[in-house]
Amino acid sequence: KIAKATPLENLCLETDAPWNGVQKPLESVTKQDVVFRENRETNTATLRNDPATIRLVAEKIAEIKGLPFEAVWKTCGKNARKFFSLPVL
């Protein structure tokens, strides 16, 4: 609800603690994924959360808001650069 209601210009992306990772179906886990734990009952894997999963956060925000991924990625990147006073590369 919060992601949907908050204007994109006010969002920054982040990942959370390592144990609070993204869940994926076991059959979609790749060699690049770092699996924190598997649940055979639900056929899911919880990935170790790290900065690389930030793309998944952007994809979910785009889905929730009905926006293209690139719009979320670019706008949230701009927001982070402004918030943290980072240079534009």
N, C-alpha and C positions, 0 to 999 in steps of 0.2 A: 504494500500500500504506500509506503514511504517513497520507494523508488519511482512509482508511477506518479505520485503527486508532486514530487520535487522537480522544479525546472532543471533541465540538463545543465544550464549555466551555473548551477549551484552544487553540482556533484563532482566529487573526486573518487577515483577508484582505489580500492585497497584489497589486500588479502588479509586473512586473519591468522590466528595461531596455527601451528603445524598440525595439530590434532583435529582442527575444525575444517577439514578439507572438503573438496567437491566430490560428490558421489557420481559414479558412472556405472553403467551396466558392465559386468565382467567381460563380455564379448567385445566391448569397444575400447578396452584398456590397450594402450600401445607400449612399445618398448621404452618410449620417452617418459611415460608416466611413472611417478614414484608412488607405489601403493603403500599406504599407511596401514590399512587393514582390509580384509575381504569378508564379505558376509554371504555365505553360500545359500542361506535360507532365502534371501532377497535377491540373490544373483547380482550383487553390487560390490564395487570396490570404492573405498574412500581413499582419495589421493592425498598424499602429503601436500599440505598447502605451503606454497612458497611464491615469490614474486612472479614466477612464470605462469601461474594460474590467473593472473590479472586479466588475461584475454577472455577467460571464461566468465569473469565478472562483467566485463563489457558486453559480451554476447548476451548474457541474461538481461542486463539493463536494456539493451536494444530490443530484445524480445518483449519485455514488459511494457516498454514505452511505444512499441510499434515503429521503431526508427531503424534506419540502416546502421549496421555495425560501425562503419567508418565515421558516421556523424557522432556517435557516442565516443568512439576512440579518440578522435581529434579534439572534440570539445572538452572531454575530461582531461586529456593531456594538457590542453591550454589552461584549464582550471588549476591543475597541479602546478604547472610552471608559475602561474601567477601567485598561488598560495605560498609556495616555497621559495619564491623569488629566484627561479631557475632560469638560466639563459636559454634562448631559443637556438636549437642546433640546426 
